Amino acid sequence: MDKAQPVTQLTKSDIAEVLAALRHTNNLLQQQGLRIDALERNQRPRKSNSPPRRHHRSATPPPRRDNTHQRRPALERLQQPPQQNKKR
């Protein structure tokens, strides 16, 4: 007794059906991938528009600007003696 299944020939319509099923599966997988991407994007921390916070101050002060030694304090500028007109 031969228990082997008989060999069936594949027709063009059988191959077309398999291709259509594969295309449909491929489309479903692409849509699912897009949904997963959207979910992952929503779970990432969003950047705020505020500037980044400073973490810590350094032990040394920032370097001085070149022209700071020429500045006068505000009170000294306000309390200047009136200029005398030199007329001869």
Distance bins in CASP14 RR format, pairs under 12 A and 6 or more apart:
PFRMAT RR
TARGET T0000
AUTHOR 0000-0000-0000
RMODE 2
METHOD distances of the structure
MODEL  1
8 14 0 0 0 0 1 0 0 0 0 0 0
9 15 0 0 0 0 0 1 0 0 0 0 0
10 16 0 0 0 0 0 1 0 0 0 0 0
10 17 0 0 0 0 0 1 0 0 0 0 0
10 18 0 0 0 0 1 0 0 0 0 0 0
10 19 0 0 0 0 0 1 0 0 0 0 0
11 17 0 0 0 0 1 0 0 0 0 0 0
11 18 0 0 0 0 0 1 0 0 0 0 0
12 18 0 0 0 0 0 1 0 0 0 0 0
12 19 0 0 0 0 0 1 0 0 0 0 0
13 19 0 0 0 0 0 1 0 0 0 0 0
13 20 0 0 0 0 0 1 0 0 0 0 0
14 20 0 0 0 0 0 1 0 0 0 0 0
14 21 0 0 0 0 0 1 0 0 0 0 0
15 21 0 0 0 0 0 1 0 0 0 0 0
15 22 0 0 0 0 0 1 0 0 0 0 0
16 22 0 0 0 0 0 1 0 0 0 0 0
16 23 0 0 0 0 0 1 0 0 0 0 0
17 23 0 0 0 0 0 1 0 0 0 0 0
17 24 0 0 0 0 0 1 0 0 0 0 0
18 24 0 0 0 0 0 1 0 0 0 0 0
18 25 0 0 0 0 0 1 0 0 0 0 0
19 25 0 0 0 0 0 1 0 0 0 0 0
19 26 0 0 0 0 0 1 0 0 0 0 0
20 26 0 0 0 0 0 1 0 0 0 0 0
20 27 0 0 0 0 0 1 0 0 0 0 0
21 27 0 0 0 0 0 1 0 0 0 0 0
21 28 0 0 0 0 0 1 0 0 0 0 0
22 28 0 0 0 0 0 1 0 0 0 0 0
22 29 0 0 0 0 0 1 0 0 0 0 0
23 29 0 0 0 0 0 1 0 0 0 0 0
23 30 0 0 0 0 0 1 0 0 0 0 0
24 30 0 0 0 0 0 1 0 0 0 0 0
24 31 0 0 0 0 0 1 0 0 0 0 0
25 31 0 0 0 0 0 1 0 0 0 0 0
25 32 0 0 0 0 0 1 0 0 0 0 0
26 32 0 0 0 0 0 1 0 0 0 0 0
26 33 0 0 0 0 0 1 0 0 0 0 0
27 33 0 0 0 0 0 1 0 0 0 0 0
27 34 0 0 0 0 0 1 0 0 0 0 0
28 34 0 0 0 0 0 1 0 0 0 0 0
28 35 0 0 0 0 0 1 0 0 0 0 0
29 35 0 0 0 0 0 1 0 0 0 0 0
29 36 0 0 0 0 0 1 0 0 0 0 0
30 36 0 0 0 0 0 1 0 0 0 0 0
30 37 0 0 0 0 0 1 0 0 0 0 0
31 37 0 0 0 0 0 1 0 0 0 0 0
31 38 0 0 0 0 0 1 0 0 0 0 0
32 38 0 0 0 0 0 1 0 0 0 0 0
32 39 0 0 0 0 0 1 0 0 0 0 0
33 39 0 0 0 0 1 0 0 0 0 0 0
33 40 0 0 0 0 1 0 0 0 0 0 0
33 41 0 0 0 0 0 1 0 0 0 0 0
34 40 0 0 0 0 0 1 0 0 0 0 0
34 41 0 0 0 0 0 1 0 0 0 0 0
35 41 0 0 0 0 0 1 0 0 0 0 0
35 42 0 0 0 0 0 1 0 0 0 0 0
36 42 0 0 0 0 0 1 0 0 0 0 0
36 43 0 0 0 0 0 1 0 0 0 0 0
37 43 0 0 0 0 0 1 0 0 0 0 0
37 44 0 0 0 0 0 1 0 0 0 0 0
38 44 0 0 0 0 0 1 0 0 0 0 0
62 68 0 0 0 0 0 1 0 0 0 0 0
64 70 0 0 0 0 0 1 0 0 0 0 0
64 71 0 0 0 0 0 1 0 0 0 0 0
65 71 0 0 0 0 1 0 0 0 0 0 0
71 77 0 0 0 0 1 0 0 0 0 0 0
72 78 0 0 0 0 1 0 0 0 0 0 0
72 79 0 0 0 0 0 1 0 0 0 0 0
72 80 0 0 0 0 1 0 0 0 0 0 0
73 79 0 0 0 0 1 0 0 0 0 0 0
73 80 0 0 0 0 0 1 0 0 0 0 0
74 80 0 0 0 0 0 1 0 0 0 0 0
END
